[in-house]
Amino acid sequence: MRKYLVLEERVNKIKKVMIYETDEEAYVFLYDTHEDKPCFADYWFESVEDAEDYCEAHINVKEKNWLVIDDPKAGCQHDLIECK
């Protein structure tokens, strides 16, 4: 499962956040653009709940309006919405 959120107000240089949950772990990808470009930072977590807690505590993400998207296809970057 992947979901992302474009922030209403930039936090430092963060404009967009994505959470990617696999069977065993979760990642948070941080972006300095609204465009579909690679992230500038990523963090690993043991669970999606930990990733969501990080987003709330460190980026002030309190919104529940995440956009859910498909998992990346094989061979595609996990932090990009579309495979290029």
N, C-alpha and C positions, 0 to 999 in steps of 0.2 A: 504494500500500500504506500502510495505517495500522496502528499497533500502540500499545497503551498498557499502563501498569503502575501499579498502586496500590502505593505504597511501604509496606513493613511498618512503618518508622519514619519519621516526618516529618523532612525535611532543611530546616532553617530553617523556612520556611512552606510548602514544597513537599510535597504529599500524593500527587500523581498526575503522571505524565509521559506525553506522547504524542509519537510520531515519525510524521511524515507525509512519505512519499517520493513525489515526482512524477517525470515522465520526465527532468527536468533538474536537480532540486535536492531538498533535504530540509529539514524544519522540526522543531524541538523546541518543544512547547507545555508550559508549566508551570502547574499548578493548585494552589490552596490549599484544595481541597475534593475529596471523593470523588464528589460529585454530577456530573451531566452539565451543567456550566455552562461559560461561556467561560473561557479561560485568563487568567492575570494577566500572563504574559510569554511571548514567543516569540522564537526564534532561527533564523536561516537558515544553511544549510550547503550546500556543493557536492555532498555525497554522504551517503547513509544511514550509511556507515561513520564519517564525520566526526561526524554527529549522535550515533551510538552512543558514540563515543569521548568526546564532550562529556558525555554522561550518566554515563559511568563515572568520568570525572575530576572533574567538578564536583558531581555529585549522588550519587556513590558507588553507582550502579546497576550491580550485578554479576550481577543475576538474568537468567536466560534465559527466564523464564516470561511473556513478553510475550503479551498477548491481541491477536490479529490481527483487525481489523475491516475492513469494506468501506470503500472510498474514499467521500468525501462525494458526494452527488448534486449535480447542477448547481443553483446558487443557494443551496446550504447552506453554513453556516460550516464551515471545515475543522477547527476545534478542538472541535466538538461531535460526540458519538458518534451521536446521533439528530438528524435534521433537524426543526427546530421551526418 
